[in-house]
Amino acid sequence: MKPVKAKCEACEHVFRVQMLTARLPNRVDKHYFICPSCKTEFVSYYSNREMRQLQKEITKLHREFNRCYTKKQFEANQEKIDKKDLEFKWLRDKLRTEIEKIYQTKGG
C-alpha cells in the first residue's frame, strides 16, 4: 500500500501518516495519527465489534468477485457489498457522534 501523506492543520508540517489504534472502553477502537512536529492528534474513525464484523463480511464479498461468472452474479454481489458498506458508514458516523459526545461531556 502506498504511504499516505498529510499536512497538519495546526502547524502545516507535511508528513507520512502512521496509523495508530487505541482500545477504548466497551471494545471500541480509536484509529488515529499524530503530527510528528507538533503532536496534534487526528482521529480517522472509531470502530466497534459490529463494525469489525461488517468489515470482515465486506472483505469476504470482495474475494467472491473471483467466482462471479455472469453479470447477474457480479451485480448481486456488488449489491450486497453496497448494502453492507452503507450500514458500515452509518454505524461509523453514529459511533463517532456517540464517542465525541461522551468526551465533550467529560471535558476532553
C-alpha positions as CSV (number, residue, x, y, z in Angstrom):
1,M,0.0,0.0,0.0
2,K,1.3,3.4,-1.0
3,P,2.3,5.7,2.0
4,V,-0.3,8.4,2.7
5,K,1.0,12.0,3.3
6,A,-0.9,14.6,5.3
7,K,-0.5,18.3,6.1
8,C,-1.1,19.2,9.7
9,E,-3.9,21.7,10.2
10,A,-2.2,23.1,13.3
11,C,1.5,23.6,12.2
12,E,1.3,22.9,8.4
13,H,4.0,20.2,8.6
14,V,3.8,17.7,5.8
15,F,4.4,14.1,7.0
16,R,3.8,10.5,6.2
17,V,0.8,9.1,8.2
18,Q,1.4,6.3,10.6
19,M,-1.9,5.0,11.7
20,L,-2.3,4.1,15.4
21,T,-5.0,2.2,17.2
22,A,-6.0,2.7,20.9
23,R,-8.6,0.5,22.7
24,L,-11.2,2.5,24.5
25,P,-13.9,1.2,26.9
26,N,-16.6,-1.2,25.5
27,R,-14.2,-2.7,23.0
28,V,-14.2,0.5,20.8
29,D,-11.0,1.1,18.8
30,K,-9.8,4.6,18.0
31,H,-7.9,4.8,14.7
32,Y,-5.8,7.9,14.6
33,F,-2.5,9.5,13.7
34,I,-0.3,12.2,15.3
35,C,1.7,15.0,13.7
36,P,5.4,14.3,14.4
37,S,6.1,18.0,14.6
38,C,3.5,19.5,16.9
39,K,2.0,16.2,18.3
40,T,-1.6,17.2,17.3
41,E,-3.8,14.1,17.2
42,F,-6.2,13.4,14.3
43,V,-8.9,10.8,14.7
44,S,-9.6,9.0,11.5
45,Y,-12.5,6.9,12.8
46,Y,-13.7,4.7,15.6
47,S,-14.8,1.0,15.3
48,N,-16.7,-1.4,17.5
49,R,-17.2,-5.2,17.3
50,E,-20.2,-4.9,15.0
51,M,-18.3,-2.7,12.5
52,R,-15.2,-5.0,12.6
53,Q,-17.5,-7.9,11.8
54,L,-19.1,-6.0,8.9
55,Q,-15.6,-5.2,7.6
56,K,-14.8,-8.9,7.5
57,E,-18.0,-9.6,5.7
58,I,-17.3,-6.9,3.1
59,T,-13.8,-8.3,2.6
60,K,-15.2,-11.8,2.0
61,L,-17.7,-10.5,-0.5
62,H,-14.9,-8.7,-2.4
63,R,-13.0,-12.0,-2.6
64,E,-16.1,-13.6,-4.1
65,F,-15.9,-11.4,-7.2
66,N,-13.4,-14.0,-8.5
67,R,-16.2,-16.6,-8.5
68,C,-18.7,-14.4,-10.4
69,Y,-19.1,-15.9,-13.9
70,T,-22.1,-13.8,-15.1
71,K,-23.1,-10.2,-15.0
72,K,-26.1,-11.1,-12.8
73,Q,-23.8,-12.8,-10.2
74,F,-21.5,-9.8,-10.3
75,E,-24.3,-7.3,-9.8
76,A,-25.9,-9.3,-7.0
77,N,-22.5,-9.4,-5.2
78,Q,-22.0,-5.7,-5.7
79,E,-25.4,-5.0,-4.3
80,K,-24.6,-7.0,-1.1
81,I,-21.3,-5.0,-0.8
82,D,-23.1,-1.7,-1.3
83,K,-25.7,-2.5,1.3
84,K,-23.1,-3.6,3.9
85,D,-20.9,-0.6,3.1
86,L,-23.9,1.7,3.7
87,E,-24.6,0.0,7.0
88,F,-20.9,0.3,7.9
89,K,-20.8,4.1,7.2
90,W,-24.0,4.6,9.2
91,L,-22.5,2.8,12.2
92,R,-19.2,4.6,11.8
93,D,-20.9,8.0,11.9
94,K,-23.2,7.1,14.7
95,L,-20.3,5.7,16.8
96,R,-18.2,8.8,16.2
97,T,-21.0,11.1,17.3
98,E,-21.6,9.0,20.5
99,I,-17.9,8.9,21.4
100,E,-17.3,12.6,20.8
101,K,-20.4,13.5,22.8
102,I,-19.0,11.4,25.7
103,Y,-15.6,13.1,25.6
104,Q,-17.1,16.6,25.3
105,T,-19.2,15.9,28.3
106,K,-16.1,14.7,30.3
107,G,-14.2,17.7,29.1
108,G,-11.7,16.2,26.8
